[in-house]
Amino acid sequence: QNKRAQAIPSLKSSAMLPTRMARPCAGIATAAPSAGIVKASGGPNLGAGQQRLLDPGRGSQLSLQTSPSSGSAEPRTSRTSIGVATVLALSCCRRTPRPGRRGPPARCIADVASPAAEVTTDEEASGSRPRLRLERAEDGEGLRGLMLTTPLFYANGSPHIGSAYPTIAADVLARYGRMQGAEVHFVTGMDEHGEKIATTAASKGQEPLQMVDGIASEFTSLWDQLSIRADHFARTTQPRHRRIVEEFWARCAEKDDIYQKEYEGLYCVGCEAYLDAGDMVEGNMCAIHRKPCQLRKEMNYFFRLSRYWDKLVEHLKSHPDFILPTSRRNEVLYMLREDNKRDFSISRAGITWGIPVPGDSSQVIYVWFDALLGYMSSLLRPEDEPTLDNVLSSGWPADVHVIGKDILRFHAIYWPAMLMSADLPLPKHICTHGFLTKDGLKMGKSLGNVVEPVPLIEAFGADAVRYFFAASLSFGEDGDFSYEAFVKRVNSGLANELGNLVHRILTLSRKHLTEATRPQDLVGDAIVDHPVYLAAGEARAAAQVCYEQFDIVRAAQEALRIASVANGRIMVVEPWVKLKGGEEERQEALGELLTMAEGVRICAVLLSPITPELSSKIFYELGVDTQNPSWSQASWQGEALPGLAIKRKAKPVFPRLDAEPWVDK
């Protein structure tokens, strides 16, 4: 979701091996994944003394493991999804407090769920989705800090759904961190240098900076429309970023990790890459762009990746959760085993749109070496001197890099080696997501099936878009979008399960409740056995684990389990019938409604990182002033909810989406 994956010329031993990775449309599947790994072989016939070209990105492209989109997109049920609360909700046990009996104060009602740290899910136990190593607060409650990033998106075109997908997921984790009291540094932004951007700008009659300024405005506008609250927006054209890149280059040079070498090869401007014979068709045409490649010979600067090869392998083996899902760690280890300790080029000659190589204005720093440092430079405050030491005191290292699997090599191999060279700490986790398809097919303008985010938001609202892409598609696997699936899943979770429940509770309570009342005042001690009370405690603990596993799908399932239990309970109790009976039955019915309303409030707190607008609507209807909910508010509080007693007609908090206009779209 990502910036384009670019070419990186490489060296293998003393032989020159300029390299290439085809640029996918960020986050959108552009080609059918290969079933296996194919070793690069052969090369263009360049004549005696000229070097053969290989593809450093080939391993990562062709080794990607996929799962059927229809399977990966379906919500999965965890072991914790069925508990005692669910069973109790469907029982016919009805407890009625003795007349006049009052329950204990809210502060005395204990949370019945065990601490989140003691909740173990199937995936966590198997190690395939471990919890993120986040820094805890000193008291053990909440988080101290959280620094996470999306890719810096390539600024040669408008943002699309592939740009929005990882950014929504990262925003969910950032919101969760803020709820836990963390000082959050959420970074997104743009990679703005490179020959392709200069060429695109020229074709539009614009200067490169003028073009990327306009695209930056489009990105920030889209984030606003999606309720994405980034703390930092990185731009690699900023002067302070250049200062950071220059200092980083100097550190690597001092280690003798940068040197010059000449090479020659066939170059595709569209890919910004040197191509191998297998990447071209007849006439040395790029197989992707169908344009002739140019024969180029350059003296470039290279980074001694080979010096850090063994350290990278050691780090991956000693930190099995460095790359998530853990299956992709094996892919990277395979790359390291097969690539035979390559170095890679970090400069380009004959290009002016970029950061000049320190001491050599004839070349610019290669965009990957430049752009990766945007994660750091974006942390600086306006008043900070742009130095790496100040970056370290401003939030680095990153806890989580959120990237697409197509740029795994650059983040899991090149980036850690660069940081090792500069004596800087490595990020804790690299969380990778899969590709998005549309109706099982890759998205492309030629197919006319590209999903544009702005019309989607305008038609369905930000929360619906956030819920589908964050809570309906399993992050880490390939996911498929169709309008039918979109409407079905959003309606099922937000309109049917939660929205209808809220409307029922509000309608009945506002009609029959004379004043705001605490649920335990009517239910008494029996509330600790109430299925909604039990479900709320279980859901809070389980959702915390899921968010910290970056498993947003299951976090949403755990939150909505409260609504599911309440819906089951309301069908058993039938409060609309009891409210027509005698005083004892009326009190029992109101006690049930008040208890369910508290469960709904907790459900809204747990869902707020995913659906902030819907949660705010629920808080408003319940009469709760919760602009920025904290995780502690997901505990059972049992306070009187003023919104249940006001004489105002209840409005649907999430009306059902109409699928009819979107059939065959």
Protein Blocks (a to p, Z undefined) as FASTA:
>chain_A
ZZddddddddehjbccddddddddehiafbdcdfbdcddedjddebghiacdddfklmmm
mmpccddfklmmpccddfklpcfklmmmmpcbdcdddehiacddfklpccfbdcfklpcc
fklmnopaccddddddfkopajfbdcdddddddfkbccdfklmmmmmmmmmmmmmmmmno
pacdddedddfbdjklmmmmmmnopafklmmmmmmmmmmmmmmmnopacfbdcdfkbfkl
mmmmmmmmmmmmmnopaccddddddddfklopacdfklpcehiiafklopacdddddddd
dddfklmmmmmmmmmmmmmmlpccfklmmmmmmmmmmnoopaddfbdehiabdcddehia
kbccdfklmmmmmmmmmmpcfklccdfklmmmnopacfbdcddfklmmmmmmmmmmmmmm
nopacdfbdcddddddeehiacdfklopaccfklmmmmnojklmmmmmmmmccghiacdd
dfklmmmmmmmmmmmmmmmmmmmmmmmmmmmmmbdcdfklmnommlmmpmklmmmmmmmm
mmmmmmmnopaklmmmmmmmmmmmmmmmmmmnommlmmmmcfklmmmmmmmmmmmmmmmm
mmmmmmmmmmmmlmmmmmmmnopacfbacfklmpcfkpacfklmpccddddfbdcddfkl
mgoZZ
